[in-house]
Amino acid sequence: MLGLLGAVLAALAYGTATILQAIGVRQLDALPEHPGWPARLKAGRLYAVGLALDGLGFLLSFAALRTLPLFLVESMLASSVAVTAVLAVVVLHVRLRRAEVAALGVVGIGLVLLALSAHEGPGRAVGSTGGWLLLGFAVIVGVLFALGYADRDRSRSSVQLAVVSGLGFGVTGIAARVIEPAKPLWHTIIQPQLWALIIGGIAAVVAYGFALDRGKTTTVAAITFAVETIVPAAIGLAFLGDAIRHGLVVVAVLGFAATLGGCLALAGRAEVD
């Protein structure tokens, strides 16, 4: 229950952060020319709170992944877009289309099905070999980011960077699942899993920002959601000991499909204009 609560709170933190950052950007844009640093800091304080909530969301998701399978936690994190959509209506007075309202209900049903079907338990130890393989994959993600960033075709570049972002977020999720806290602390610091988490996280966040700058929010968010949810879920089930409760495989599949489909329908709300 604590892991599940952590995943829910992480989704709430991420979704709320998006709204606060949107308000912060609006306030900064409304400033007169050359307002000075005190005025900038005052106008951007909500943006700073949003960044803090992003950090809190990461810590909560990390804690959740210690006891819950990737397919459940990653789906819950993607559902933060539903939180953003609801708060956009309440706080920013955005109007949702009927399809988006229906998608909110689908996401909710999907998450309930996933929570019922997921089998709790720690991830399987991958040892040093698995850790180095994960770090190698994180480095490949970094190389793919460089290639996508260098592409002069903005539309194609945005798609490539969205895929990179999804892979990077997937790496952070997998690393959080399999990292092995050790004593003394420096034994943890030198683990390749930790550095895979750091490299993957940086690549994911930076790639997502550039992808949004070069492409449409709906397309970028949809690609990122799909990759960061499907890839870690498949790896977790195949190699990391993630499990589904006996007799509930169909329930898990339906829940996963409903959650991901609903999130893709809401992808346009991943970044509020």
Steps between C-alpha positions, in 0.01 A plus 500: 500500500787739572648437156163553335448820698844620391415441132168684534662794677776510235237530225327777696831681549594482132155608382485792744855605406396544137220740598719702736771528235243617244378771738858598578581539130188716451601725788853533363366583153278771652794688648602831343828523312810492724310445829805416713584183689272560806195526274611199296547288811161602636325425171679168458447362849218271388725362228759425768236323710412296192863393460508401867189288447671332203784408733257372762317299237825334396584403859149360553516300178843369597358379831200342325724308261674330790187291564277526192549376142597736222182452299293638789723788611584621149130495407417704810770752419366538146156561651631827646368646174150430633582700813622784280181487294274522805701781660508688169121509511485606865791744511550624144135469389595281204211320331540130428348330200258213555764253384741632762238474775438139395876440498521611864251230594686239295829588673336465840355158416830385353694598812256313724539186287880530510504549876284189546713283271855607593699268725711696746861412572857627451670490163736217413868572566681546170855490636795688353445363149142619487602834647765558234257399226251756633771767514598413143140543391489838676809609308334388174200715594739793543648436154152479348422835662803658332393359162142620542610844613733535200224415250411822315151379409304636797202269459712186472728620777205548738387140444853366553543704817160387631608137457829579675310666784278195544802268499679723750205501738478126453865459599444703818204281591689177440803627691285607795346153502829308506743729683639331811553733800817397678711591799730684501334763281780517246422142396165631378655804334730290282220271382447526122123495564522835678693661216258352249219668695682835495594489130157373395320762707704791365463379140125451547429844644718691252376301200137558602556875519660519156235269354224732625686798354520337157171312474137482606428437868244228424738302278802539727311410818327203337827351373673559834212347699490193276874431506557572871205278597524205260878442491561485879183294552617239249853489645367477855273207420761320291815545707446674835254274676196728465192286535123501452269342754391147417201492265503878438710522185202611290411761762858633492506518120166681489611739774829575327331557163230721653747711698739549210219567253342756730834672557563518126158658452593760763851555364416853393468594869849381588626857456252779559534791255 
